[in-house]
Amino acid sequence: MIEAGAKRRGLVLGGLVFSLVPIFYLHVMSAGQLDPVSDVISDYVFVRNGTEWLAATSLSLAAVSALLAVNLRRVGRSAQWLIGVWSAGLTVSTIFPTDPTGAPTSMSGYIHRYAGAVMFAALPAAGLLIARKFPALFGIAITATVSSTAFMVSHVSFVGFEARGLTERVLFVTLYGLLFAIAATQLRRTT
C-alpha cells in the first residue's frame, strides 16, 4: 500500500502539470491580443474567458503548492510558511484582479499588485531555505530569486523599454521549475 505522503507527492506533480494547461491555452488562444513582452500574465483577465482560465491556473497552483508545503514538514516550518504565503498570494491576486494598463489603480489593483510582490518574494525565499537541506535545488532557487528580482525591477519605468511581461514569464518558468524540483526531491525521498 502506498503511504499518504507518497500519494500527496504524486498529487503535487500531477497538479503542477494540470495547472499549466489553462495558462498555455490562454497564451495560444489570445495570441495577437496581448504582447508577451510588455503585458503581464494578469492581463489575461481582459481577454475572452480569460478570468476563468487564469483563475483555474492560479487557484490550482495555489492548492497544489499548499499540498507541497504539507509534505515539507521535515524541511522546516519557515519554508512551509513561505510556500503558504505564496499560495495565499496566488489566491488573493486571483480574487482581486489587476486594472487595465493605463487605467487608474483601483483598490483591487493595489491589493493584486502587493499580493503579487509578496508571493514573488516568498517562493524563491522558500526555495533557498529548502536548498540548504537539498543542495541540488540551489541552482534553481538562485535562478528563481534572480528572476523575481528582475521582474520587480522591471516595474521601474525605463524610457522606451517595457519588458514586464517577458520578465514575469521568465519568472513563472523558473518558479514552476522550482516547484517541480522540490516535488521531485520529495518524491525521490520515498522511493
N, C-alpha and C positions, 0 to 999 in steps of 0.2 A: 504494500500500500504506500502511496506517495504521501509524504508528510505535508502538513498545511503550508509551511513556509515555502516548500518547493512549488506547490500549486500557485501560491501568490506570486512567486518569481516568474513562473510561466505566464500568468495573467498579466504581469507588468510588461513583459516582452511583447505579448500579443496586443495589449492595449496601446503600447507605443506605436506599433505598426498601424493599428486601426486609426489612431489619432492623426496619422499622416494623410489618410485618404481624403478627407474633406478639404484640407488645405491644398493638396495637389489639384483636386478638382477645381477649386477657386482660381488657382493660378492659370489653369488651362482654359477654363470657360470665360474668364474675364480678360483674356489677352487682348491688348489694344485699348482697354478701358482704363487701366491703371499702369503707371510707369514703375516697373520693379526697382528702378534705381532711386527714384525720388519719393514714391508713395509707400508709406509703411503698411505692414500687414493689416493693421486695424482698419485701414481704409477700405478693406473688402466689405465692410458693412454697408457701403454705399453702392455696391453692385447688386443686380437682381439676385435675390435669395442669399445674399452674402452674409446677412446677420445669422441665419440659421446654420449655414455651413461653417462659418467661423466659430460660432458657439459650440458646434459639435467637436471641432478640433480642440478648442480651448478647454472645454469642460471635461472631455475625455482625457486630455493630457493632465489636467489638474487631478482628476480621480486616480489615474494610474501613477502619478507622482506621489500622491498621498499613500497609496499602497506600497510603493517603493520605500517610502520613509518608514513604514511599519517594519519592513524587512531589515532595516539598518540598526536594529537595537544594539548589536554588538559593536557598531562603529562609533556610537556616541550620540548623546542627546542633542548636542549642538548641530550636528549635521542633519539629524531628523527634524529639528526645529526649523532650520533654514529651508529644507525642502518643503516643510509645511507652509512656510511663508511664501515660497514660490507658488505652491498650489493655491493658496488663498489669493495671491496677487492675480493669478490667471482667472480665478473666479470673479473677483471684484472687477477686473478690467473687462470681463465679458458682460457683467451686469450693468456697468457704466460705460457705454460706448464713447468713442472719440468724437470729435467735431470735424466737420469737413475742413479741408485745408483752406486757409484764408478767412474762415468764419471766426467770429469772436469766441473765445474759450468759455464754455458753459461750466457749471458745477460738475456735470457728468464728465466733461472733458478733462477737468483738473483731477478728478478722482482717478480717471483712467490713466492719465499721464503719471501720477505719482505711484499708483499701484504698479505700473509697468517699471518704473525706476527701481522700486523696492524688489520686485521679483527678479529683474535682470541683474541685480547685485546679489541676491540671496542664493540662487542656484550655483553660480560659479564659486561663491564662498563655500557652499556645502561641498562642492567638488574638491576644492583644495583641502578641506578637512578630511574627507574620505580618502584622498590620495596619500595622506600621512600613514594610513593603515594599509592601503593598497597602492604602492608606488607606481604600478603600471598605469594608473589613472592620472599621474602627474601631468603628462603632456597634454591630454585633452582638457584637464582642469585649467591649466595655464592658458591654453588656446581660448577656452570659454571666457576666462577673465579678461584677456586682451580684447576679444570680440565685444564683450559687454562694455568695456571702456570705450572702444571705438564707436559703438552705437550711441552711447551717451554724449560723447564729444561731437558726434555728427549733428546733434541738435543745436549746436552753436552755428550761427549763420556765417557762411563764408561766401563772399560775393562771387556769383557765377558758378558755385559748386554746391549741389544739393544731392547728397547720397544717403539720406536716412534710410530709404527703402533697401538699398543694397547692403548697408551695414547691418540692418536688422535681419535680413535674410541670411547673411553670413552668421550672425549671432545665433539664429534659430537652428541652423545646421550644426553649429558647434554644441548648442545646448542639447539637441537631440542626440548628438554623438556622445556627449557626457552621460545622458540618461541611459542610453543603450549600453555604454561601457560599465556603468555602475550596476545595471541589471544583470549583465553578462557575468560580471565579477561575483555577484551574489549567487547566480545560478551555478557557477563553477564550484562555489564553496560546498554545494550539496551533492555534487556528482562525483 
